[in-house]
Amino acid sequence: MLKKKFVPCIYLYRGHAVRSLKDISVVETDPLRLVHLYNGNNADGLIVFDMSEDCEGDEAHEAALDMIKEICAAAEMDVIGAGNVKRMEDIKKLLYAGCQKAVLDFEDEGNAAIAEEVSLKFGKDKILASYEKAETLTAHKELLERYVSELILMNPHQIRETEKSVSLPFFVQVNQIALNKLMEIFAYEQVCGVTGNTINDNYFEIAALKGLCRENGIMVESFDAAYQWEDFKKNSEGMVPVIVQDYRTLEVLMMAYMNEEAYARTLRTGRMTYFSRSRNELWLKGETSGHFQYVKSLTADCDMDTILAKVSQVGAACHTGARSCFFNRIAKKEYEEAQNPLQVFEEVFNVIKDRKIHPKEGSYTNYLFDKGIDKILKKLGEEATEIVIAAKNPNPNEIKYEISDFLYHMMVLMAEKDVSWEEITTELANR
């Protein structure tokens, strides 16, 4: 049985979120504000429709992709990119912007024609198809079932016809419907989620609607806890300590305590909630500062008396403004610290970015930035050639030096083009 998803969407037009694909009245001038609202209300995903028009030229399309990139960076859920797809390059741009999946509009024969190509290039699991009429599914049934993972039905009156036509799971775009009617839609076996303005307008009800689904025997996306509160060994105050780590860097951020209610609310909302012993009350991390912690995983230790939480940390974890609460060094013995490769890359990259913002006289990095992109590319090409030459030399040190030179110049290029290591590593992980 499919777990049902509540998936808001953003209709992106000229940098703003508008009402729908057919109504360009502005509902939010800053789409990122909507992303943060959806993050905080436990949305299961996000669909972004690029509504830039052909008559506006490539600049409008590129501006929309830049905004989609920002949306993907801010979203704590999977983002699906849709709209303005005409060729495989457009699918690539959506995925490279950070979208986990991209949508082909199968009402457009041109989109249907490239389905096989993009599916073989990026993987079937990355490709969805949208459609208005069930006849579209019938006409492309074999193509869809071979090269597409999910569908987006843009017309809620075609649910029964869709289930008769294909075996694929599908989202339903619903713009106006009574919330209790969602239960009827979710009852269809192949419906995997609902999107559209019904969700957009009621994002603050998602947690309650999930509860209603569970009451009606409908499975929904949630943190399914393998252990109940009774399974933990509590301290003398009836609480369990929680160690919090950044899920990307594994940096230890803080330690706090949970009681039963905090544990239950964390599981229900997907945001770390603790019990403040000093204030004697529940404490949603980030409620006043905006520095929320979104749960990635919760793990109990061998004695079941401590929880390790891996989180996506917004801003600083510490109330002092420090990223981590652990900065007061007590003592340290001299030793060679193990180098985290990504941390080394980040540190060097940060120096390069700082040189760009704060030029330093005599800096070779600033020399490259001053000369511009052509000089940077020329040096990168030269260093690539040096790697090839060094690889023919039996001395392994030589290739080590040349690769290091290449990576430095590559990071200068990354800074020039505003590409981060996180984007690179995410792309590699996705592959």
C-alpha positions in Angstrom: 0.0 0.0 0.0 1.4 3.4 -1.0 2.2 6.0 1.6 0.2 9.1 0.7 2.0 12.4 0.5 0.9 16.0 1.0 2.9 18.0 -1.6 2.4 21.7 -2.0 3.5 23.4 -5.2 4.9 26.7 -6.3 3.8 28.3 -9.5 6.9 30.4 -10.3 6.3 33.4 -12.6 8.8 36.3 -13.0 10.4 35.5 -9.6 7.1 35.4 -7.7 4.7 32.6 -6.6 1.4 33.0 -8.4 -2.0 31.5 -7.9 -2.0 28.8 -10.6 -0.8 27.9 -14.1 -3.8 29.9 -15.5 -3.9 32.7 -12.9 -0.8 34.8 -12.5 -2.1 36.9 -9.6 0.8 37.0 -7.1 0.3 35.1 -3.8 3.9 35.6 -2.5 6.6 37.9 -3.8 9.3 35.7 -2.1 8.9 32.0 -2.9 11.5 31.1 -0.3 9.2 32.3 2.4 6.7 29.6 1.2 9.5 27.0 1.3 10.2 27.7 4.9 6.5 27.5 5.7 6.2 24.1 4.0 9.4 23.0 5.8 7.9 23.8 9.1 4.6 22.1 8.5 5.9 18.7 7.6 5.2 18.8 3.8 6.3 15.6 2.1 7.7 17.2 -1.0 7.4 20.2 -3.3 6.6 20.7 -7.0 7.9 23.9 -8.6 6.4 24.9 -12.0 8.6 27.2 -14.1 6.1 29.4 -15.9 8.6 31.6 -17.8 7.3 32.2 -21.3 9.0 31.7 -24.7 8.4 35.4 -25.5 10.5 36.4 -22.5 13.6 34.7 -23.9 16.3 32.6 -22.2 17.0 35.2 -19.5 13.6 34.6 -17.9 14.1 30.9 -18.0 17.6 31.2 -16.5 16.3 33.5 -13.8 13.6 30.9 -13.0 16.3 28.2 -12.8 18.3 30.3 -10.4 15.2 30.7 -8.2 14.6 26.9 -8.4 18.2 26.4 -7.3 17.6 28.6 -4.2 14.3 26.7 -3.5 16.1 23.4 -3.6 18.8 24.6 -1.3 16.2 25.8 1.2 13.8 22.9 1.0 13.9 20.1 3.6 12.0 17.8 1.3 12.4 16.5 -2.2 11.8 19.1 -4.9 10.2 18.1 -8.3 10.9 20.5 -11.2 8.3 21.0 -13.9 7.4 23.4 -16.7 9.2 24.9 -19.6 10.7 21.6 -20.8 11.4 21.3 -24.5 14.5 19.2 -24.8 16.8 17.0 -22.7 18.9 20.0 -21.8 16.0 21.4 -19.8 15.6 18.3 -17.7 19.3 18.3 -17.1 19.1 22.0 -15.9 16.3 21.2 -13.5 18.2 18.2 -12.0 21.4 20.2 -11.8 19.6 23.0 -10.1 18.9 20.5 -7.3 15.6 19.0 -8.1 15.4 15.3 -7.2 13.0 14.7 -10.1 11.8 16.4 -13.2 8.5 16.4 -15.1 7.7 15.8 -18.8 4.4 17.3 -19.9 2.9 14.4 -22.0 0.2 16.6 -23.4 3.1 18.0 -25.4 4.2 15.5 -28.1 7.7 16.9 -28.0 8.0 16.0 -24.4 6.7 12.4 -25.0 9.3 12.1 -27.8 12.3 12.7 -25.5 11.0 10.4 -22.6 13.2 7.5 -23.6 16.3 9.7 -24.0 16.0 11.4 -20.7 15.1 8.3 -18.8 18.1 6.4 -20.1 20.3 9.4 -19.4 19.2 10.2 -15.9 17.3 7.1 -14.7 13.6 6.3 -14.7 13.3 7.2 -11.0 14.2 10.8 -11.9 11.4 11.2 -14.5 7.7 12.0 -14.0 5.0 12.7 -16.5 2.1 15.2 -16.2 -1.1 14.9 -18.2 -4.7 16.3 -18.3 -6.6 13.5 -20.1 -6.5 9.7 -19.6 -6.4 9.3 -23.4 -2.9 10.7 -23.2 -1.9 7.7 -21.0 -3.6 5.2 -23.3 -1.7 6.7 -26.3 1.7 6.4 -24.6 1.1 3.5 -22.2 4.1 1.4 -23.1 6.4 4.5 -23.2 5.2 5.6 -19.7 5.5 2.3 -18.0 9.0 1.7 -19.4 10.5 5.1 -18.9 8.6 7.0 -16.2 8.4 6.4 -12.4 5.3 8.4 -11.4 2.6 10.6 -12.9 1.0 14.0 -12.1 -2.6 14.2 -13.0 -3.5 17.8 -13.6 -7.3 17.1 -13.7 -8.8 15.5 -10.6 -11.8 14.3 -12.6 -9.7 11.7 -14.4 -8.7 9.6 -11.4 -10.7 6.5 -12.2 -9.7 6.6 -15.9 -6.1 6.9 -14.9 -6.2 3.7 -12.8 -7.8 1.9 -15.7 -5.1 3.1 -18.1 -1.8 2.5 -16.3 -0.3 0.8 -13.3 1.9 3.7 -12.2 1.5 5.7 -9.0 0.3 9.3 -9.5 -0.1 12.6 -7.7 -3.4 14.5 -8.2 -3.4 18.3 -8.6 -6.4 19.6 -6.7 -7.0 23.3 -6.5 -10.4 23.5 -4.8 -11.9 20.7 -2.7 -13.2 20.2 0.8 -10.5 18.8 3.0 -12.6 15.8 4.0 -12.8 14.9 0.3 -9.1 14.3 0.3 -9.8 11.0 2.1 -11.8 9.9 -0.9 -8.9 10.7 -3.2 -6.4 9.0 -1.0 -8.5 5.9 -1.0 -7.6 5.2 -4.6 -4.9 2.6 -4.7 -2.5 4.3 -7.1 -2.8 7.8 -5.8 0.5 8.5 -4.0 -0.2 12.1 -3.1 -2.1 15.3 -3.6 -0.7 18.7 -4.7 -2.1 22.0 -5.8 -3.8 24.9 -4.0 -5.8 22.6 -1.8 -2.5 21.8 -0.1 -0.9 25.3 -0.6 -3.9 27.0 1.1 -4.0 24.5 4.0 -0.3 23.8 4.6 -0.8 24.5 8.3 -3.3 21.6 8.4 -0.9 19.0 7.1 -0.1 17.5 10.5 -3.8 17.3 11.4 -4.7 15.8 8.0 -2.1 13.1 8.4 -3.6 12.3 11.8 -7.0 12.1 10.1 -5.6 9.8 7.4 -4.2 7.5 10.1 -7.5 7.4 11.9 -9.1 6.2 8.6 -6.5 3.5 8.0 -4.6 5.5 5.3 -0.8 5.2 5.4 1.0 8.5 5.3 4.6 9.7 5.2 5.9 10.0 8.8 8.7 9.0 11.1 7.9 5.4 12.0 9.6 4.9 15.3 11.0 1.4 15.9 11.1 2.2 19.7 8.4 3.6 21.9 9.1 5.9 24.8 8.7 3.0 27.3 11.6 1.3 25.7 14.1 3.9 26.8 15.9 4.0 30.2 15.2 7.4 31.6 17.3 9.5 34.0 16.0 10.5 37.5 13.9 13.2 35.9 12.2 10.9 33.5 14.2 12.2 30.6 16.6 11.0 27.9 19.6 13.0 26.8 20.0 13.7 23.1 23.3 14.3 21.2 22.7 16.3 18.1 24.9 16.0 14.9 24.9 17.8 11.6 23.9 15.0 9.2 26.2 16.3 6.4 29.5 17.1 8.3 28.8 14.9 11.4 29.8 17.8 13.5 28.5 17.5 17.1 26.2 20.5 17.6 24.6 20.3 21.0 23.1 18.2 23.8 19.6 18.5 25.2 16.9 16.4 26.9 13.6 14.9 25.8 10.6 13.9 27.8 7.8 11.7 26.4 5.9 14.6 24.9 9.0 16.1 23.3 9.9 12.7 21.8 6.3 12.2 20.4 6.2 15.8 18.9 9.6 15.3 17.3 8.4 12.2 15.6 5.1 13.8 14.6 6.5 17.1 13.2 10.0 16.1 11.9 11.5 19.1 13.9 13.6 18.6 17.0 11.7 19.3 20.1 13.2 19.1 23.6 12.2 19.7 27.2 13.8 22.8 28.8 14.7 22.0 32.4 15.4 25.6 33.2 12.1 26.8 31.9 10.2 23.6 32.7 8.4 23.5 29.3 8.6 22.0 25.9 11.1 23.7 23.6 10.9 23.6 19.8 14.4 24.3 18.7 14.4 27.4 16.5 10.9 28.7 17.5 12.2 32.1 18.5 15.5 32.2 16.6 14.4 30.5 13.3 17.3 28.1 13.7 15.2 24.9 13.4 16.6 21.4 13.3 15.0 19.1 10.8 15.3 15.4 11.7 17.2 13.1 9.4 17.6 10.2 11.7 17.2 9.2 15.4 19.3 6.3 16.8 19.4 4.9 20.3 22.6 3.7 21.9 23.3 0.2 23.1 21.9 0.9 26.6 18.8 2.6 25.3 19.5 5.6 27.5 20.8 8.1 25.0 19.5 9.3 21.6 21.8 10.4 18.7 20.0 12.8 16.4 21.3 13.6 12.9 19.7 16.8 11.7 19.7 19.5 9.1 20.6 22.6 11.1 19.3 26.0 10.0 21.8 28.6 11.2 23.5 28.3 14.5 22.8 25.5 17.0 24.1 27.4 20.0 22.3 30.2 21.7 25.5 32.2 21.6 25.4 32.3 17.9 28.1 29.7 17.4 27.5 26.9 15.0 28.2 24.3 17.7 27.8 24.5 21.5 31.1 22.7 21.9 33.8 25.4 21.7 35.2 25.8 25.2 38.5 23.8 25.0 39.4 22.3 28.3 42.7 20.6 27.4 44.4 19.3 24.3 47.3 16.9 23.8 49.4 17.5 20.7 48.4 15.1 18.0 47.9 14.9 14.2 44.2 15.4 13.6 42.6 13.1 11.0 41.7 15.3 8.0 38.1 15.2 6.8 38.6 15.5 3.0 35.4 17.6 2.5 36.4 19.8 5.4 39.8 20.5 3.8 38.1 21.3 0.5 35.7 23.6 2.3 38.4 25.4 4.2 40.5 26.1 1.1 37.4 27.1 -0.8 36.4 29.5 1.9 39.8 31.2 1.6 39.4 31.5 -2.1 35.9 33.0 -1.8 37.2 35.4 0.9 39.9 36.6 -1.6 37.2 37.3 -4.1 35.3 39.5 -1.6 38.3 41.0 0.2 41.2 41.3 -2.4 44.7 41.0 -1.0 47.6 42.7 -2.7 50.0 40.2 -4.3 47.5 37.4 -4.1 47.7 34.9 -7.0 44.0 34.1 -6.4 43.1 37.7 -6.9 45.3 37.9 -10.0 43.2 35.1 -11.5 39.9 36.8 -10.5 41.1 40.1 -12.0 42.1 38.5 -15.3 38.7 36.9 -15.6 37.1 33.6 -16.7 39.3 33.1 -19.8 42.5 33.2 -17.7 41.0 30.8 -15.1 39.9 28.4 -17.8 43.3 28.6 -19.5 45.1 27.7 -16.2 42.6 24.9 -15.6 43.4 23.4 -19.0 47.1 23.7 -18.4 46.8 22.0 -15.1 44.7 19.2 -16.6 47.5 18.6 -19.2 50.1 18.6 -16.4 48.1 15.7 -14.7 48.3 13.7 -17.9 52.0 14.3 -18.2 52.6 13.4 -14.5 50.6 10.2 -14.9 53.2 8.9 -17.3 56.0 9.5 -14.7 56.7 6.6 -12.3 57.1 9.0 -9.4 53.6 9.1 -7.6 54.4 12.4 -5.9 54.3 14.3 -9.1 50.7 13.4 -9.9 49.8 14.2 -6.3 51.2 17.8 -6.8 49.6 18.3 -10.2 46.1 17.1 -9.0 46.4 19.5 -6.0 47.2 22.4 -8.4 44.3 21.4 -10.6 41.8 21.2 -7.7 42.9 24.7 -6.5 42.3 26.2 -9.9 39.0 24.3 -10.2 37.9 25.9 -6.9 38.8 29.3 -8.3 36.5 28.5 -11.2 33.8 27.3 -8.7 34.0 30.6 -6.8 33.9 32.5 -10.1 30.7 30.6 -11.2 29.2 30.5 -7.7 29.2 26.7 -7.4 29.6 25.2 -3.9 31.2 21.9 -2.8 27.9 20.9 -1.3 26.3 21.2 -4.8 29.1 19.1 -6.2 29.0 16.4 -3.6 25.2 16.3 -3.8 25.4 15.8 -7.5 27.9 13.0 -7.2 25.8 11.3 -4.5 22.7 11.5 -6.7 24.6 9.7 -9.5 
